[in-house]
């Protein structure tokens, strides 16, 4: 159960280790002690992938190891550096800010006696898992060991049932806090064997949901001369598998798809895509997110000189990209793991990053397919993807494409030159209404279900008020004064109250106590609408920015709702 809640713990590095210990009921600490006791010797060269706050890193260094620890999170590494310095272990530990997909490029062959993964592999895509484990076969010294500790789906049906029952509330809570989750590993033996390891399960804990594996290379693998260089589902793939081949001086000709290319994408409307679109219209922000398998795809008949477009793995995002360019351009599409979130929100929330792009680039074998080193990224992901980091880590050039996928054919036809209109973010009425519907799908349930259970007589008035305020806001919020959602909620509240008093005066007079109660409710809904729906607009800042103020305002309104009727003798 630990890995799913890790996503929240990672936002608070100082509390990370304590939280993981609680989630694993202390079992993880015992596994770490076993690793140090049985596998770390004086002078052991250790690579720890995904070191987090460095708890195991410090234990292995104190046990005599010379540890190289990597992680893609600057916050976690900063906390690890602080603790390592406090323990005077800087001479035994080297911390590296890097994605795990780069280990084959960064470190020489046979340079480690021990490689350790602790609650890391389950956070990676399937392609990344295989690619990184294969890189480990080149980095592991003769007689070396790879150790894996991670969450798995138990094989026993009763244990599996308990696993899902316990995991489900953690998944929901983690999503509410972080908008993402993880997936438990399934076939660990097959994963390790497929990478070239001989593996055995050392121990299992928590009903078989937490496993400890030891792996090593077969004898013949250890005697090989291994180079140090790195080796190079929801969407429709169509046409016979084909890709490209080029000979110097001869125009490239489409042939069979190169190894590593997942398939060819084309725009096609089916019952499944219609259902996904319907779900996305009302419940897009609710998990599970429809995802596309990360990796390399072809659109049309691309050649080694065709452009490479990068995007996230949200199904709707990929399909809209394909719809915009299918039959118009021949291109490669590199789908990076964005946790099933669109590129703008994923980049802003830290789920679509330079590290994710690097991981997709390295694990896909793109360098073996194209003759150039240029990636075209969506302009809307520039808020979270560092193009400079991608360039420094991989040597690939990064160019920022247009805001809208529909402009990509014209952008490519102009040799990568963007017009001013291609740079501008437009937010027309159609998009505003769509996003209002998306937000209502989740927050409507969040509000209306408790109302239906506890205040059934208020269900339809609250429902009408919430829908009316949401769509009014989406239509007119560009004209409401104030840039922040809370500021816009002030005129929204006044307009809502004006409507309420007009209704009471002209159509259905309300008693003063009820008019007061409805006024408090409308103000609360207006603040909630303005504060929460500001994330729907590319013209405003993050959707979670005002949670604190919303709580304060809600508490103040609740106090007024309780206190004023008592003071005026209405109760």
N, C-alpha and C positions, 0 to 999 in steps of 0.2 A: 504493500500500500504506500510505501515511502515515496516512490518516484512521482506519483501523480501529485502529491502535495508539495514535492520539492519545488515546483514552479512558484509557489507562493513563498516558500522559505528562502528562495534565491533572492527575493526582493529585500530581505533583511539578513545580510550575511552574519551579523553578530549573533543572531538567534538560530542560525542554520543548523549547527551541530546539535544543539539541544533539541531542536524540533525533530531532526532525523532520528535521534536516539529514542524519542518518545514514539515515533511512528513505527520503528522497528522493534519496539519493546526491549531495547538494549541489545538485540542480537547482533546488530552491525558492529558494535564495539568489540564483541567477542571475535568476530571474523577478522577485524583489523589486527587484533592482538595475535591471532593465529597466523596471519600473513607475516607479521614481523618475526614471530618466534620460529616459524618453520621454513621461511623462504628468504629472509634478508640476512645476509652475512656481512662481515666487515669488508668494506670495499665493493659490495655489490652495486653494479650500475643499474639504476632503476628509472624507468619511465612511467610516470603516473599520468594517465589521460583523464582530464576532467577532475582536477585536484580540489576544486571548490575552495573552501577556507583553509585547506592545508592540514586538516587533522591527521589524516593518514600519512601525509607527507612528512610531518614532524616526527611521527612515531617511527617511520622507516629510517629517517636520518639519525634519530637517537639510537636505533638499532644497528647502526654501522653503515647504512647505505649511502651512496652518492646519488642523490635524487634529482632528476629533471622532471618538473611538474608543469603541465600545461593546462590552460583553461581559456575559454573564449569570453568569459565575463570579467571586465575590468574591476567591478566591485568586489567580486569574490577573490580575485588575485590581490587586490589591495589589502583585504582583511588577512589573507594568507601571509603576505609580506610582513604585515605588522606583527603577527604572531611568531613568525619565524625569526624575526629580528629580536623580539622579546626573549626568545629561547636561545639566542646566540647560535643559531644553526645556519647562518648565511653561508658559511664555508662549505657546507654539505648539500645545500639546496640551490638549484637554479630554477627560477620561475619564468615561464614564457607565456606571453599573451598571444595565443594562436589557435586556429581551428585544428581539430584532430586530423582533418583530411590532408594537412600539410606535413605530417610527420615523415612521410616517405621522401619528401624533398629536403627537409631540414636536417635530418640526422643520417649519419653514415650507416652502411650495412653492418649488421652484427655488433651494434654499439651498446646493446643493453642485455643484461643478464636476467632482468625481470621487467615485465610490462604489466601494469595493473589498471583495470577498469573497475571502478566502484560506483554503481548506480548511474552509469553514463550511457551504455550502449542502447538502452531502451529509449533514450531521448533522440536517437538518430534515425534517419530514414533507412529503409532496407538497403538501398544502394550504398549509402554511406557506411553502414555496418560492414558490408562485404569488402568495400574498398579499404577501409581502415584496418580491418583484420588482415587482409592480404599484405598491406604495408608492414604490419607487425611481423609477418613471416620473414621479411627481409631485414628487419631491425634486430631480431632476436638472435643472440649469440648461441653457439652450440651448447647444448645442455641447459639452455635457458628455459624459463617458464613464463607463460601468460596466465594471469589470474583474473577471473571475472566474477564479480558479485553484482547481482541484479535481480529485479523483480520479474517473475515469470507467471504464466497462467498455470495453476496446478493441474496435474493429469487426473487425479481422483475427482469423480463427479461431485461428491459432497464438499470436498475442499474447494472445488471450483465455484460451487454455488455460494459458499460462505465468502469466498474471495470477491465475487461480484457484488454481493449484498453489502459488504463492508466498503468496497471501493467506490460504489455508486455515489454515496453522499460526499465522499472526498472529491470525486470528479466534479460534482455540481459546485461544491464550495470553492474548489480551486479555480474553476472556470469563472465564477462570479468575481473572484479576487484578481485573476490574472488574464482572463479571456483565452486560456489555453490549457492543454493537458498533455499527458504522455500515454504511451501504449506499452503494456507489459510484453516481454519477449515470449515467443512461443516455442520454437524448436532450437534451443541453444546448442544441442549436440550437432544438429545439421548445419547450423551457422558456423560453428568452429571447424567442423570437418570439411565443409565446403571451402573454407579459406586455406586448408592444408594442414590443420592441426590434428593431433591425437588428443582427445579430451576425456576427462572423467569428472563426474560430480563428486566433490569432496563432502558437501553437506547441504542440507535443506532445512529451512526454518519457517516458522509462521504458516504451518499447514502446507508447506511446499511452495509458497509464493515468493520466498527469498532464497536464492540458490548461490552456492559458491562452487565455481568450476576451476580446475587446473588444466592447462593445456600445454603441450610441447610439440615440437616439430618431429616428424618421423626421422629415423636415422639417415635415410637417403637424402632427406631435405637438408639435414645439417651438413652434409658433405658437399653440397652444391656450391659452386661459386655464384654468389648472389649479387647482382648489381645494386647500387644504392639509389638509382633513379626510380621515381614513382612510375608505376604502370598506368601505361595509359588504359488508372483503372476506372476512373469514373468518366474519362473522356473518350470520344470515338476515335479509334484508329481505323483508317480505311486505305484501300488500294493494296496491292500486293507489296510485301516488305521490299523496299528498294531504297538505295541511297546513291552514293556518288563515288567516282574514282577519277583521279586526274593524273595526267602525265605531263611532265614539264614541256611547255611549248605547244601542247595540244589542248583544245578546249575540253573541259571536264564533261563527262558523259554519265547520265544516271545509270547506276547498276544496283546490285543488292545493297541493302542497308548495312552500314558498317557495324561491327560489334559495339555494343553499348548504346546504340540508338534504339529507343524503346519502340517507336512506331511512327506512323504517319498520321497526322491530324487533319480532319476536314470538318467543315460545318455541316451538321445534320440535325434536323429536328425529329425527335422521337418521343415516345410516351415518357421515357425516363427523364429526358432533358426538360420536358414540360413540367413534370412533377417536381424536379429540382428547382426550376424557376418559380413555381408556385410556392414551394417551401421558402425559397430565398426572399420572396416578396413579403411574406408575413413574419418569418421566423429566422431570418438570416443570421442574427446574432446569437441564436441558441445552438449549442452543440447537440449532436455531432455535426461538424462542418463537412459538407461534401468536398472531398479532396481529390486531387490528381496526383498520381505517383510522381515524385520528383525525378528528374532525369532529362535526357535529351530526346527531342522529338523533331520530326521533319514536317514542314508544311509545303505542299506542292512538290517540286522536284529540285531541291537545293543541291548545290555543288560545293566543293571546298572553299569557294570564294563568296558564297552566299552569306548574308548578314546573320548574326546571332542575336536573337531577341530574348531578354531575360524577363521572367515574371515569377509571381508567387504561385503556390499550389492550391489556391481556392478554386474550386471547379468553375464557378461562375466567371471568375476573372479570366481563366484560360479559355473558356468557350467564347467569351466576348472578344478576346484577342483573335482567336481563330476565325470567328465570324467576320471580323473587320478586314482580315487580310487574305482569307482563303480564296484561291483562284485569281488573286491580284498580284501576289509576290511569292517567290520561292525563298524560304528562309528556314533557319534552324531556330527552335524554341527551347531554351534552357529553363526548365521549371525548377525553381529552388524551393526548399521547405520553408513556408511562411506560417506554419501551424494551421493551415487552412483558412488564413485571414487575408483579405485583399491587401494589395501592396501598400496602399497609403496608410491604412490602419495598422497593418503589420509592421511597417517601418517605424511609424510613430510610437508603437507599443513595444518595440524592441524584439519583435519576432521575425522580422525580415531584415537581416543585417548583412554587412560585408562578409561576415563569417559564413552565413548561410549561402551566399553567392559563391564564395570560395569553395565550400564543401560540394556544391552542385557541379561547379566547374571541374574540380579534381576527380570526383567520383564518376562523372559521366564519360570521361575519356574524350572530351571535346577536342583537345589538342591533337588527337589522332584523326579527327574527322575534317577539320577545316585547316586551311593554309594561312589564315590570318590570326591575329590576336586582339580582336576588338569585340567588346560586348556592348550591346545597346540596352540600357536599363530604362524603366519608366521614370519620367521626370518626377512623378508623385512619390517615389520611394527615396528621393534624395534627402528627405528629412531624417532617415535612419540608416541609410547605406552609405558608407564612406567609400567613394570611388578611389580616393588616394590609397586607402588601405588595400583595396583589391589590386591596384597597380603595383604597390610595393611588395605584396605577398606573392603575386603570381606572374607579374610581368605583362599582364593583359591590360590593354587600354580600355577605359570606360567612357562611353558617350551617353549623354542623357537624351532619350527620345522625346517625342511630343507628349503632351498631357493626355490626349485622347487616342485610343487605338485606331480610330477611323482615319487619323491623319498619318499613320505609319506609311502607307503606300506612297503618298506624296512626299513624305520626309525622305524615304529611301530613293525615290526618283530624283530628288534634288541633292543627292550625294550627302545626305546627313545635315542639310541646312534647314533650320527651323524658321518659319515666319513668326512674327510677333503673336499672331493669333494661336499658333501651335503651342506657345509658351503659357498662354493665359488659361486660368481655371474658370470655366463657365459653370454656373449653377442654375440652369433653367427650371421653370416650373415643373416640368415632367420629372426631373431628378429630385426636386424638393418633395414632391408628392410621393415618389417612390420611397425615399428615405423616411418620410413620416410614417408610412405604412410599416416599414421595417422596424422602426423604433417602437411603434404601437404594438406590434406583435409580441414583443417581450414584456415591455413595461405595462401594457394593458393587462396581460395575465397576472403580472406581479401585483397589481392594484385590485383588479376586478375579482380575482378568486377569493381573497380574504373578505371583500365586500359581500360577495355572494354567500359566503358561509356565515358571517356574523351580522351583516346588515342587509338582508335580502331585499327589504323594501327600498333601499337606496341604490340597488344595482343599476337600474336603467337611467336614473338621473346622473349617476357618476359616469356610467358608460358614455352617455351622450355628451357630458361635459368634457371628458377626456378626449374623445374623438374630435369634438368641435374645436377645442383648444389646440390640439396637435395639428390639424389641417389648417386652421387659421394661422397658426404660427409659421407653418411651412410655406404658406402662400405669401404672407405679409412680413416675415421676419427681416427681410432685407430693408424694409421701410420703417421698422420699429427702431427708435433711438437706442443707442448703446451698442457696444461691440461685444461685450460679455453676455452670456446667456442669462445670468441673474439680473443684469441691468435691463435686458429686454423683457424680463418677466414682470417688471414694474408696470410699464404701459399695457402689457398683456393682462395683468390683473385688473387694471382700471377699466379696460374694455370689457372684460368678463363681468365685472361688477355693474357696469353700465347696462349691459344686456340683462343681467338678473333683475335690477331695479325697474327697468323698462317692462320686463315680463310681468313683474309683480304689480306694477301700477296699471298696466293696460289690459292684461288678460287674466291673471290668476293671483289676486291679492294674497300675500303670505303673512301669517302672524309674525310679529317682530322677533320673537325668539327663533323661529325657523329661518327667517330672513338673515338673522345674524349667523346661524349655524351654516347656512348655505354660502354665505359670504366668506367665512373662514375656510370652508372647503374649497371654494373656487380660487381663493388666493393661494392655498397650498398646492392645488393642481397646476396653477399658473407658474409658480416658482419651480415646481418639479418639471414641468414641460420645458420652460426656458433653460433650466440648468442642465437637464439630461439630453435635450434634443440639440444642444449646440454642437455636439460631436457630429451631427449629420451634415454640417456645413464646412466646406473647405476654407471658408472665410473666417472661421473662428477657431479658438484653441481647443485642447483636448477635452473629451467628453467627461473625464473623471475629475476635472480641475476644481469643481465646486461642491464636491460631496460634503466637505466639512461645513460650509455655509448652509447647504441645504438642511443638514441635521440641526444646526442652530436655529434656522428660521422655522423649521418644522416643530422643534421643541417650544419655541416662543408662541407659535400659533396654537399648539395644543394647550399651553398654559392659559392663553386668553380664552380658548373655547371652554375650559373648565372653570376659570375664575370669574369671568364677567357675569355669566348667568347666576352665580351664587351671590355676587355683590348686588345685582339688580333684582334679586328675588324671583328669578324665573324658575328656580329649582327649589 
